């Protein structure tokens, strides 16, 4: 007996958009939001996990614009070599089925919304340290784009061991890594 395919995966397979640029394969649905459907994927050339976000089917102009803005923001932030947003890997446009995809690095971490649910167990110093990491990430991430949808569900905390901040990085800002990723850039706009 064959294993049933998740409905979202069946849709991208049926549309023929489950393989992006002959390299990134959608494997497992993660979630669905107003702006798209998300998947755990695989870079079949390196056998590493990736995050794939789709805009599927005909949508309004606002949805199309938000998807394009997220793509453009991630490209720009990745070019800055910043470590505070998911690294942009690829994009594809499937005009014949009015869909598009963005491929980003896969990141393991904890959403700030989940951390806040248990933050009472931490000292005030530890809570302030997380706040400082978030403030640093947001100030770096918004050098070229304003996020405009910043909330605890769009902040991913990485393990404290990934943090590289402090006085030794003042003159080398490009080395700062607050161990925070700002997610979901669909509502962003370019800073002038």
N, C-alpha and C positions, 0 to 999 in steps of 0.2 A: 504494500500500500504506500503510495507516495505522500510526502508531507505537503500539506496545503501551503500555498504561497500567500503571504500577507497581502491584503487588498491594495495597499499603496505600492508595493513592489510589483504586483501584477499589472498595475496601470502603467508604470514606467517601462516595464518589459513589453507590454502590448503596444505602447507608443514607439518603442524602439529607441528610447533615450536613456536606458539604464547603463550604457557604456559611453563615457564622455571622453572624447579625443582618443579613442582606442587605448585608454590607459586607466581610467578611473571607473570602477564598477560599483553600482549601488547594490548593497547586500541586504541590509536590514533597516526597516523604517524605525525612526526614532520618535518623530512627532509631527504634528501638523499645526500650523498657525495660520492666521489670516493671510500672511504674506507668502506662504509656501509649505512644502512638504520636505522634511529632512531625513537623511539616511546616514547610517554608518556605511562607509564604502571601503574599497580596497584599491590601492595603487598596485595594479597587477604587475608592474615592472619591478617594483621594490618589495612587494608583499607587506606594505605598511598600511595601517588604517588611515582613512581620510573622512572628512565630514562633507556631505553633499547636500546642497539646498536647491530645490527645484521650484520654479514657478510653472505650474502646469495648466495648460489650456488657455482659452481666451479669457482675459481678465480686463478689468477697466484700466484706463490710462494711468491712474494713480498707482495701482499695483505694479504695473510695468515700470513706472518711473522709480518707485521705491526699490525694486529689485535691481535696476540699473545703478541706482545710487549706492546700494550696498556693495555691488561689484566694484564700482569706481573707488569708493572709500577704502575698501580692503586692498585694492591694487596700490593706491597711493600710500597707505600706511605700511604695506609690505616693502615698498620701494625705499621708505625711510629707514628700513631695517630695524624698526621698532619691535619690541617684544611684548606689546600690550594689546594686541588684537590677533585673532587667528591669521596665520600666514596664508595669503591668497596663492593658490596653486594653478587654477585653470578656470575657464568659463566656456560655455558653449551655448549657442542659440539654435533652436530647432524651429525655424520659421514655419515649416510645413505643418507642424502640430501646435503652433503658437505657444511654445514653451521655451524655457531657458534653465541653465544650471550654473551654479557656482561651486567650485571645489576648494576646500580649505584644509589646512592641517587638522588632524585629530588631536584633541587636547584632553588629558585626564585632569580632573579637578573637581571642586565642589562649588556649586552655586552659592553666592552670597545669601540668597533667600534661605537656603538650608542651614548655612552657618549661623545666621541670625536666630534661628529657632533654638539653637543650643549655646549661644554666646554667653549666657549667664554663668556658665561653668568656668569662664576664663576671667583672669584678673583684668582690671581696668587698663593696665599697661599693655596686655596682650590685645585687648580690643582696640586701643589707640594705635597699636602697631599695624593692625589690619586696616584701620581707617587711613593711616598714613600711606600704606601700600596702594590703596584704592585711589586716594587723591593724587598720588604720583602717577599712577597708570592713566588716569583720566586726563591729567595735564599734558602728558606726553602724547596720548592717543589723539587729542583734539588739536594738535598743531596745524593740521591741514583740513580737517573735517569736524564739524560740530555734531555730536551724537544725537541729541534731541529725544532719546527714548531711554534715558539712563535710569535704571531701577535695579533692585537686588536680583531679579531674574536674568539680567543681562550682564552680570559680573561673575566671572569664574575665578575662584581662588585656587592657585596652584600650591603644592606643598611648600612650607616655609623654607625648605632647603634650596629652593630655586631662586630665592630672593638675593639680589645683588644691588644693594643701595648703601648710602652712607657718604661720609666726607670724601672717601677715596675716589668717588665717581663724579665729583663736582665738575672737574675739568674735562671729563670724558662722558658726557651725558648719554652718548650712544651705547654705553656699556650698562646703563641702569636697567635692571630687570626687577620690577616690584613683585613678580610672581602673581600677577593679576592679568586676566584677559578680559577686555571689554567686547561683548558679543552683540550681534544683531544691529548692523549699521544701516538698515533699511530706511530709517527715518532721518538719516543724517543729511547735512548740506555742506557744501564746500565753504571754507572760510576764505574771506578775501583780505 
